[in-house]
Amino acid sequence: MTKRYWNITLEEMMEAGVHFGHGTRKWNPRMAPYISAKRKGIHITNLTRTARFLSEACDLVFDAASRGKQLLIVGTKNKAADSVERAAIKARCHYVSKKWLGGMLTNWYTTETRLHKLRDLRTEQKTGRLNCLPKRDAAMFKRQLSHLETYLGGIKYMTGLPDIVIILDQQEEYTALRECITLGIPTICLIDTNCDPDLADISIPANDDAIASIRLILNKLVFAICEGRSSYRRNS
């Protein structure tokens, strides 16, 4: 995998608050190598290491995108949901931004069945068939469509298991991470000072609470993915 320059600067990371960790009492000792200091009762993340692992993650997603691979972005925190959706749409990735349904990947057959149902209902809605049904039946199908759209809308075009999964909060999305580990799907994960850095394939030490920090990490990854997509189109 070729190393590239992704213009990741310490100044922009500090401005976004990427370096702010959790309180010193709320930490995982395995994060010690990624922490550079303590300040006013909170841990400060070593941004040099953040830049290194973020750069590695950008190389990985660029390489995957340049070969036409499927990427999935997972971030279900309320404050991150909009950023996840915008980033995924821009980079033409799949996404989960509302709630991770247990077994979404490990029980792919069931997920695929639900996706087929979602597509069928969308088709019936577009063609006006739902409006031809009795009101009670139409209302039931519309509720079902709304439910499926909410939880599966971001993966409605996913035809198989993703090649790489980007996770924006290890603790919030622990179920998703465990499913990826079970299936051997490579993962890129934001890890705050209370996380386990050994679970993901690439762990990026960063503030996973501040929206500016999340957006900065996402923007760098999305830029790399978009560059990879462009390379794929040129070569195909």
VENDA-V503565 format. One record per backbone hydrogen bond with DSSP energy under -0.5 kcal/mol. NH is the residue of the N-H (numbers start at 1). CO is the residue of the C=O. If there is no record, write none. Layout:
nh: <NH & NH>
co: <CO & CO>
//
This chain:
nh: <6 & 9 & 13 & 14 & 15 & 16 & 17 & 18 & 20 & 21 & 21 & 24 & 26 & 27 & 28 & 29 & 31 & 32 & 34 & 35 & 36 & 37 & 39 & 42 & 43 & 44 & 45 & 45 & 46 & 47 & 49 & 50 & 51 & 52 & 53 & 54 & 55 & 56 & 57 & 58 & 59 & 60 & 61 & 62 & 63 & 64 & 65 & 66 & 67 & 67 & 68 & 69 & 72 & 73 & 74 & 75 & 80 & 81 & 82 & 84 & 85 & 86 & 87 & 88 & 89 & 90 & 91 & 92 & 92 & 93 & 94 & 95 & 96 & 101 & 102 & 104 & 107 & 108 & 110 & 111 & 112 & 113 & 114 & 115 & 116 & 117 & 118 & 119 & 120 & 121 & 122 & 123 & 124 & 125 & 126 & 127 & 128 & 129 & 130 & 132 & 132 & 133 & 138 & 139 & 140 & 141 & 142 & 143 & 144 & 145 & 146 & 147 & 148 & 149 & 150 & 151 & 152 & 153 & 155 & 156 & 158 & 159 & 163 & 164 & 165 & 166 & 167 & 167 & 168 & 170 & 173 & 174 & 177 & 178 & 179 & 180 & 181 & 182 & 183 & 184 & 184 & 185 & 186 & 188 & 189 & 190 & 191 & 195 & 197 & 199 & 201 & 202 & 204 & 204 & 205 & 206 & 207 & 208 & 214 & 215 & 216 & 217 & 218 & 219 & 220 & 221 & 222 & 223 & 224 & 225 & 226 & 227 & 228 & 229 & 230 & 231 & 232 & 233 & 234 & 235 & 236>
co: <4 & 7 & 9 & 10 & 11 & 12 & 14 & 13 & 17 & 19 & 43 & 41 & 23 & 25 & 193 & 27 & 28 & 29 & 31 & 32 & 44 & 44 & 42 & 39 & 22 & 37 & 19 & 43 & 34 & 45 & 46 & 46 & 47 & 48 & 49 & 50 & 51 & 52 & 53 & 54 & 55 & 56 & 57 & 58 & 59 & 60 & 61 & 62 & 63 & 64 & 65 & 64 & 164 & 94 & 166 & 96 & 77 & 77 & 78 & 80 & 81 & 82 & 83 & 84 & 85 & 86 & 87 & 88 & 89 & 88 & 71 & 154 & 73 & 99 & 100 & 101 & 103 & 105 & 107 & 107 & 108 & 109 & 110 & 111 & 112 & 113 & 114 & 115 & 116 & 117 & 118 & 119 & 120 & 121 & 122 & 123 & 125 & 124 & 124 & 128 & 129 & 130 & 134 & 135 & 136 & 137 & 138 & 139 & 140 & 141 & 142 & 143 & 144 & 145 & 146 & 147 & 148 & 149 & 152 & 153 & 155 & 157 & 70 & 70 & 186 & 72 & 165 & 188 & 74 & 190 & 169 & 171 & 173 & 174 & 175 & 176 & 177 & 178 & 179 & 180 & 181 & 180 & 163 & 165 & 202 & 167 & 204 & 192 & 195 & 196 & 187 & 187 & 189 & 202 & 203 & 191 & 18 & 206 & 210 & 211 & 212 & 213 & 214 & 215 & 216 & 217 & 218 & 219 & 220 & 221 & 222 & 223 & 224 & 225 & 226 & 227 & 228 & 229 & 230 & 231 & 232>
//
